[in-house]
Amino acid sequence: MYSEIRFTLLAAASLLLAACGGGGSSSSGSAASPVIVSVPAPSTVSSGDALSFTGQANSSAGQITKMYWQIDTLTLGANALTSVTNADCKSTTTSGNTVNCVLQVTPPAKLTADYTYKLSFFAVDAKGNTSSSSTTLQVLQSASVTNNPTVQVGADATVTSGDKVSLTCSGSGGTPATTGDAYSYQWVVNDAAGLTISLAGTTGAANSFVAPVVKTATTVKLQCRVTDDKQKTGTAIQKITINPVVKPTVVPISYSGGTVQPGAAVSLDGSKTVMYDANGNLTSGTIYYLWQFKSGPASALPLQVYNATSSVASVVFPSVVTTTSMYVFTLNASTAPIAADGTSADPVKQRDVVFVVSPLPPITLTSYNLVQVVQSGASVQLKAETPNYTGSAPLYFSWTQTSLPAVALVGTNSQIAGFIAPTVTVATTLTFRVSADYQPITVANPGSASVDLLVQVLPKS
């Protein structure tokens, strides 16, 4: 309703300006045309509400017999308006000798950019005189109902000092990616309420932290940010209320975690874990520990944790990792012994530690002798080269012959292979293929890199 009133008032103002030779709209027609038309001034909107545009026409030569609106899209690739009503001006009103035609439009529900539309108004009188005028409508992307992702976080919760707090987040809407993860996630502390909040990680839909010790109930706010494929972001906040301890308790602390290389042996250090009394003050006493493997890549086997019941444990990551992989370990701490399944007579407090294992670099395979020419009966050496490889992980090789006549190939699982050239009566080309990988090459694993070598065998002269 507001838009209709606004545009009607603007149209009236435009009509007055047109009579004086001015106005914000463009018009066309014969300079002597008795038909006068007016439209509202250009408009920009940031919502998807329905809009009304009033076109007005009158003629000093007779009655207006025909009016209509024409809509053109000025933004390449823009979606059409969701609805257009009365573009043919079948519904009109009159005021004196002026005829009004109200065009009603609704912006598109989904916009990938700011869209601009040209609205042109045409009028014809009884003697065939014509005139037209145009205006523009710009719809900002913020009007799109799917502009930004919608974010859903876990329910607000109440915990006790020292508890592990799990955070969950999911995204929908916006423009999800068509390959890989649909959205990217980031957790940040929105309001720490004067406390120190250490998140187990910053990326990923799930996260956690250990509730710090408080002496009075304190509410903190954690924000999840979800970004879609168009780099549009939606946010939501999860509130956690932390209550004081009611009996002596431990707070697990570990500064382990981060990015490591394949095959790395790292420490899981929980030695900074502390104990608090019922008044929330630091105290001393025996603390019991249990380190557990929590999760890893979908196809990965659980990793063994060494010295798992000590404050400082250790783990060795797989030596072959071809994609970025996340591993999570849990530090359990209590004032009573902890069983292997994580249970204890006293409350068990937990903290997650996250490691990201970087993938091994792609293997580049070649040979400095891709083509050789030898005599029948000659000893031939085939050597694979990996010029860009600087890692420490072992490489596996496999040689096969892909053309006849067959030869007795030796060293088929080595970087260097060889054979004795067969006796031929005409020049004969033999083809060999070498493949390489970080894991043994089998039928199921043909290797991640390969190259062909040619050996031309000549008859003995």
N, C-alpha and C positions, 0 to 999 in steps of 0.2 A: 504494500500500500504506500509506504514511504517513497519507494522508488518511482511509483507511478505519479505521485504528486510532484516529486522533484523534477521528473522529466517533463511533465505538463507545464510547470512553471517556466522551465528553461525554454520550452518550445514557444511559449507566449513571448518571452523576452527576445528570442531569436526572430520572431515575426516582427516585433517592433523595430529591431535593428535592421532587418531586411528592408523595411520600408524606408529606412534612412540610408540605405546603401551599405550597411555593415552586417556583422553577425559572425558566429563561429562555425557555420556549416558552409559546404560548397554547393553551388547550384549550377544548372545548365539550362539551355533553351535559347530561343531567339531573344535578342536584346529588347525587341518590341513586344514580346509575348505578354498578353494580358493576364496569364496565369501566374500566380505567386504562390510558392510553397515554402514551408519551413519545417525544420526537424530539430530535435534537442541537440545541445552541444555534445561533443565527444565525451565519453564516460569511461571510467575505470572502476571495476568492482573487484572485491576480494572474497565474495561469498557466492554460493550456488543458488541463491534465491531467484525466483522468477522476476523478470523485469518488464517494464512497459515503456514503449516509445510512441509518442503521439506526433503524427504527421498532420499538418494543416495545409489546406489549399483553398484558394478563391480565385475568381476570374472576373475581370471587368467586362468581358465579352459575352458572358452567359453562365449557365449552370455547369458545375463540375460533374462530368459524366463517368469518369473512370479514375481510380487511384489504386496503386499497389506498391508493395515493398519488395526490394530485391536484396538478398544477403550474399555477400562474398567473403570468403576466408582469406585474410591477408597473411596469415602465418603458415608457412609450409608445413604440411603434415598435421595440422591442427584437427582435432576431432570436431565433428559437426555439432551444432547446438542441439541440446537434448530435445527441445520442443520449440516449434514456431507456430503461433496462432494468429489468424487474421492477416496474413501477408497479402491476401487477395482483396482486402478491404471490403468484404461483404457486409461487415458490421461497421456502420459509421454513425456519427452524430453531427448535427449542424448547429451553428451559432451565427445567426444572421445569414450572410452569404458565404461564410466560412464552413468548410466541411472537414471534420476530424476523423482520422483513422488511427486506431490504437493497435500497434504491433506488440505482441507479447512473446517473449523468448525466455528460455531457461538455459543457462550455461551447461556445458558438458560435465558429466560427473567426474571424469578423469582427465587431468591435464598433465602433460609432461614438460610444459613450459608455459610462459605467458602467451595467451592466444589473443589475436586481434581480428575483429570482424568488421566489415564495412556494411552499413545499413543505408540503402538508397531508397528514396521515396519519390514516386512519379505520380503526376496528375495530368489529366486531359479534360478540356472543356467541350461544350456542345459543338463548337466550331472547329474542333481538331487542334486547337492550340495546346502545346505541351510545356511542361517545365519539370525539373527534378532537383532534388537536394540530397546530400548524403551526410552521414555522421559516422563515428566509429565507436565500437564497444571493445574495450580491452578487459579480458578476464585474467586476473593474476593466478599463478599456479597454486597459491595458497587456498584458492576456492575449491581445489580438487578434493573430493571425499577420500581419495586414496593417495593423497600427496605424501604423507609421512607414514612410516610404519606405526602400527598400534602395538604397544608393549604391555605385557602381562607379567607381573612379578608374583612371588609367593605371598601368602597371607602374612600380615603383621604378626609378630610373635613376641612372647615373653620368655626370657631365659635367665639363668643364674650365672654369676661371674665364673669364668673358667670354662663354660660350655662351648662346644663347637657349634657355630650357627651356620646352617646351610641356606644358601640363597639360590633361588631359581628364577629364570627369566625366559620368556618366549616372545617372538615377534610374529606379526601377521600384517597383511595389507602392504601398502607402499608398492615398490617395484622389486620383488625378490629376484635374486640372481637365478639364471636358468641352468647354470652349471656350478658344481661345488656347493658350498654352504649358501643357503638362501639369504642369510643375513650375517653381519658381523656384530659381535657383542662386546661391550666394555662395561665393567663395574667400577664405580668410583664412590668414595665416601662423600655424601652430600652434606651431612651435618654430624660431626663427631661428638658434639656436646662437650668439648674439652677433653675427650679421651683420645687415646692412640689406638686406631683401628688398623690392623695389618691384614689385608686380604691375601688369601692363598695365591691368587692370580688376578690378572686384570682383564683377560679375555676369556671368552667361552660363556655359554648360557648359564652354566652352574658355577657357583663360587662358594667360598666359606671364609669364616674368620673365627678366632677365639675371643669370646666376650671378655673384655678387660675387667679387672676388679674395681667395683664401685662400693661406696659406703651408703649411698642412697639410690633408689630406683632412678635410672637414667635412660632416656630414649635417644637412640641414634638413627640416622637415616642413610640408607644405601641406595644409590641410583643406578639403574641399568639403562644403558644407551644402546639402541638397536639401529644399525645403519643398513640401508638397502642398496641395491645395485646402482641407484642414481645418487648415492651419497646423501640421501635424505635420512634424517635421524628422528626417532621417537624415543621418549624417555618415560620411566615410571619409577616410583620410589617405594621401597620396602622399609617399614619401620620395625626396629627391634628394641624392646624395652629390657634393660639389664638390671636384675635385682642383686642385692648384696648376698654374699655367702652366709649360710646359716650354721656351718660347721667347718672345721679345717678342710681346705681344698687345695688342689694344685692347679697351676695354670701352665699348660705345655707351651714351651717357646722353642722355636727353631728358626735359624736363619739360612737353612739349607734351601736348595732349589735353584732354578734358573736354567739356562741353556747349556747343554753339554754336547760333546762329540760322541759318535758311535764308539762303543768299546770302552768308554770311560769308567773308571772305578771312582766312586764318590762317597763321601761321608754323609750319613743322616745324623745330624747333630742336634740332640735335644738337651744338651748339658746346661742350657740357660733356663730350664724349667724351674719355677719357683713354687713355694707353698705359702698360703695365707691362712691366718687364724680366723675365727668367727667374727672378729671385729674388722676384718679387712686389712690387717697389718701383716707384713712379711714375718715369717717365722721359719724355724728350721725343723727338720725331721726327715725320715726316710721316704724317698720317692721311688716308686716302682715304674718300670718302663716296658713298653712293648711296641716295636715298630712292625707295621704290617704293609704288605703290598696291597693297594686298593684297586687300581685300574691302569690299563694301558691300551694300546691300539686294539681294535676288534680282533685281529688275527694273531696277536702276540700272546705268548705263554707268560704266566706269572713269573716275576723275577724273584730270585732268592735273596732274602735279606740276611746278612751275616751279623752275628751278635745282636739279634733282634731284641733281647731283653736288657740291653745296656742303654745308657743315655746316648751313646754314640754308636750307631750301627753303620753298615756299609752295603753297597750294592754295585754290581757291575752291569752296565747296560749292553744290549746286543751290539756286536761288532758290525753287523750288516743292517743298516737302516736306510731305506731308499726314499722315504717320504717323511716330512716333519712329523714327529710322534710325541705324544704327551703321556707321561707316566706320573701317577699320583701315589704317594705313600702316606700312611697315617701314623702319627705319633700318639700313642696312648699313655697316659700318666695317671697315677692314683696313689693314695696313701696306704694301699694294701696291695699284696701281690696280684698280678694280672695273669689270668689263664691264657692259653694259646688262642682261645676263641674270643679274647678281648673282655671277658667278664671279670669282676672283682667284687669282694665284699663291700668295698667302699666305692663311691661314685668314680667312674672313669672319665677323665677329660681327654678330648682329642684335638688334634691339629693336623690339617692336611699340608703336605709339602709337594709342590709340583715341579717336575723337571720336563723340559722340552729338549728332545734329542734332534739335533740337526741332521739332515740326510747326507749321505755320502755324495760326492760330486758325480755327475754322469761320466761314463767311461768313453774316451775318444780313442778309437782304434785305427791304426794304419800300419804300413810297412815301408821301409826305405827301399825295398826291392819289390814293388808291386808287379813288375814284369821282368822276367829273366829269360835269357836265351842260352841253352846249354847243348852239349853234344850227347848223343846216345851213350849210356854207361857212366855219365858224370855223376858225382855226388852233389846233391842239391840241398841247400839249407833254406828253410822258410822261417822267417822271424817276424813276430808281431811286435809292434811298438805302441806304447801308450804315452805320447809326448807330454800330455797335460796332467798326468796323474801324479799327485804329490802326497796322497794319503798313506796311512800305515796299514790299512786293511788289506788282506791278501786278495789277489785276483786269481780267478780260475779261467783256464783257456781250454778250447777244444778245436781240433783240426779235423776237417773232413775233405774228401776229394769229391768234386761235383761233376767231373767229366772223365770219360774213358780215353785210353786204356788204364786200368787200375794199377796202382803201384803199391809197394809195401811201405806204408807211411809209419815212421817211428816218432815217438815224442808227441803223440796226439793230444795229450793233456798238459803240455808244457807250452811255454811262451815260444820256444824254438822247436820246430819239427824238421824232418828230413826224409829223403828217399834217394834211391839210385834211379837215374833216368832210364826208362826202358829203351830197348833197341828198336828204332823205327826206320822205315825205308823212305818215308816222306815227312816233311816238317809237320809236327803234331803239337797241338796246344793242350796243355793240361790245366785244369782250373781247381783251385783249392780255396776253401773258406775257413777263416779262423774267427771264432766267437769268444767273447770275454764277458765275465760277470763277477759280482761279488760273492756269488754262491756257486756251488758245483753245477756244471752244465749238464742237463739231462733232456730227455724228450719233453718233459713238462716245463723245463726251464731252459729254453734255447739260447739264453744270453741276452744281454741288453745292448751289445754292440757287436758288429761283425764287419769284415772286409774280405774281398776276394783278391787272390793273387794268381797271376798267370805265369806258367812256365812253358816256353816253346822249346821242344826237343827236336834237334836236327839230326839227320842221318850222319853216320861217321863218314868223314871225308876220305 
